[in-house]
Amino acid sequence: MALLESDVPIREVVTTDPERAKALENDVRAKILDALAREEMTIEGIHEELERRGEKKAETTVRHHVKVLREAGMVEIARLEEAGGGTLKHYKSNTRVLSYELPEAANETLAPAQETATAELEALIETLYAEHSKEIESVANEMKPCEYCETQHFEEFVVRKLLDDALLALGETGSFDGSRTDTD
């Protein structure tokens, strides 16, 4: 006899490629991404910022973490500068990691907003498939299988990527700054 039996629904979906997932396995890299999202820095600057945040790492270790993030496409060289007969690289993150825990009552408080979002997204997804199903299916058919998954969800990944990129574009326009009104 089971002591507990529960139908556990999917509550989170993490969409990323395997290279980025591996890059985020280390919390120091998330801190580097956070620091570089605010401003460009050299390895020395990143090292100092990590120390300020309580992470005592050798500069060679910091350099390794930045290399992993660059290889994953999450950090880029923002500027090169001549310095002392060499070239000083300034890095900047092109990726923002949002890792928060919502307050306990958030689901209840946000339920009406969730209903609105679900209805609007359902309509948007119907429109996407009505107008762009060939493109979505074409990209999904070219994708490689997920190394972790037995069941593949290629089209779902493509649609989530489209929505995520749209949210990213809106974030760049200031749509999430909380100051928008109906007249904006």
C-alpha positions in Angstrom: 0.0 0.0 0.0 1.4 3.4 -1.0 1.7 6.0 1.7 1.4 8.8 -0.8 0.2 8.9 -4.3 0.1 12.1 -6.3 -0.2 13.2 -9.9 2.8 15.5 -10.3 2.3 18.0 -13.2 5.2 19.6 -15.0 5.6 23.0 -13.3 8.9 24.2 -15.0 10.4 23.9 -18.4 14.1 24.9 -18.8 14.9 25.7 -22.4 18.5 25.8 -23.3 21.1 24.0 -25.4 23.4 21.4 -23.8 26.5 23.7 -24.0 24.8 26.5 -22.1 23.4 24.0 -19.5 26.9 22.7 -18.9 28.2 26.2 -18.6 25.7 27.0 -15.9 26.6 24.0 -13.8 28.9 26.2 -11.7 27.4 29.0 -9.6 30.5 31.1 -10.1 29.7 31.3 -13.8 26.2 32.6 -13.0 27.8 35.3 -10.9 30.2 36.2 -13.7 27.2 36.5 -16.1 25.4 38.7 -13.6 28.4 41.0 -13.3 29.1 41.2 -17.0 25.4 41.9 -17.7 25.8 45.2 -15.9 29.2 46.3 -17.4 32.1 45.1 -19.4 35.1 43.9 -17.5 38.6 42.5 -17.9 39.6 39.2 -16.3 41.2 41.3 -13.5 37.9 43.2 -13.1 35.9 40.0 -13.0 38.4 38.6 -10.4 37.9 41.7 -8.2 34.1 41.6 -8.5 34.0 37.9 -7.6 36.2 38.6 -4.5 33.8 41.5 -3.6 31.0 38.9 -3.8 32.9 36.5 -1.5 34.3 34.2 -4.2 38.1 33.8 -3.7 39.3 32.4 -7.1 42.6 32.6 -8.8 42.7 34.7 -12.0 43.5 31.5 -13.9 40.3 30.0 -12.6 38.4 33.1 -13.5 39.9 33.0 -17.0 38.8 29.3 -17.3 35.2 30.2 -16.3 35.1 33.0 -18.8 36.4 30.7 -21.5 33.6 28.2 -20.8 31.0 31.0 -20.9 32.5 32.3 -24.2 32.5 28.8 -25.7 28.8 28.5 -24.7 28.1 31.8 -26.5 27.0 33.5 -23.3 29.9 36.0 -23.1 31.6 38.0 -25.8 34.6 40.3 -26.2 33.1 43.8 -26.0 36.3 45.7 -26.5 40.0 45.2 -27.2 42.5 47.7 -25.8 46.2 48.1 -26.2 48.0 47.8 -22.9 51.7 47.3 -22.1 52.6 45.8 -25.4 49.7 43.4 -25.3 45.9 43.4 -25.8 43.5 43.8 -22.9 40.2 42.0 -23.5 37.0 43.5 -22.0 34.1 41.0 -21.8 30.4 41.5 -21.6 27.5 39.0 -21.1 24.8 38.6 -23.7 22.9 36.4 -21.3 20.9 37.3 -18.2 20.2 34.6 -15.7 17.1 35.1 -13.6 17.0 32.8 -10.6 14.5 33.8 -8.1 12.0 32.1 -5.8 8.5 33.6 -5.8 6.9 34.5 -2.4 4.7 31.8 -0.9 1.4 33.4 -1.9 2.5 34.4 -5.4 0.5 31.7 -7.2 -2.7 32.8 -5.5 -2.0 36.5 -6.0 -1.0 36.0 -9.7 -3.8 33.6 -10.6 -5.9 36.1 -12.5 -2.8 37.3 -14.4 -1.9 33.7 -15.1 -5.4 33.1 -16.6 -5.0 36.1 -18.8 -1.5 35.1 -19.9 -2.6 31.5 -20.7 -5.5 32.7 -22.8 -3.4 35.2 -24.7 -0.6 32.8 -25.2 -3.0 30.1 -26.4 -4.3 32.5 -29.0 -0.8 33.5 -30.0 0.4 29.9 -30.4 -2.6 29.2 -32.6 -1.7 32.2 -34.7 2.0 31.1 -34.9 1.0 27.7 -36.1 -1.6 29.1 -38.5 0.8 31.5 -40.1 4.2 29.8 -39.6 3.7 26.0 -39.1 5.9 25.2 -42.0 8.9 27.2 -40.6 8.4 25.8 -37.1 8.2 22.2 -38.4 11.2 22.8 -40.8 13.4 23.9 -37.9 12.1 21.2 -35.6 12.9 18.5 -38.2 16.6 19.7 -38.4 17.2 19.6 -34.6 19.4 17.0 -33.0 17.8 14.9 -30.2 18.2 16.1 -26.6 20.9 14.0 -24.9 18.8 13.8 -21.7 15.4 13.0 -23.1 13.8 9.9 -24.4 10.8 11.7 -25.6 11.7 14.7 -27.9 9.7 17.9 -27.9 11.3 19.7 -30.9 8.3 21.9 -31.9 7.6 22.8 -28.3 11.2 23.9 -27.9 11.0 26.0 -31.1 7.8 27.7 -30.0 9.3 28.4 -26.5 12.4 29.8 -28.1 10.3 32.1 -30.3 8.4 33.3 -27.2 11.6 33.7 -25.2 13.2 35.7 -27.9 10.1 37.9 -28.2 10.2 38.5 -24.4 13.9 39.3 -24.7 13.2 41.9 -27.4 10.5 43.4 -25.4 12.8 43.6 -22.4 15.3 45.5 -24.4 12.6 48.1 -25.3 11.9 48.7 -21.6 8.6 46.8 -21.6 9.4 45.3 -18.2 10.4 48.4 -16.4 7.0 48.7 -14.6 6.3 52.3 -15.9 4.2 51.4 -18.9 0.6 52.5 -19.0 -2.2 51.9 -21.5 -1.3 55.2 -23.2 2.3 54.3 -23.8 
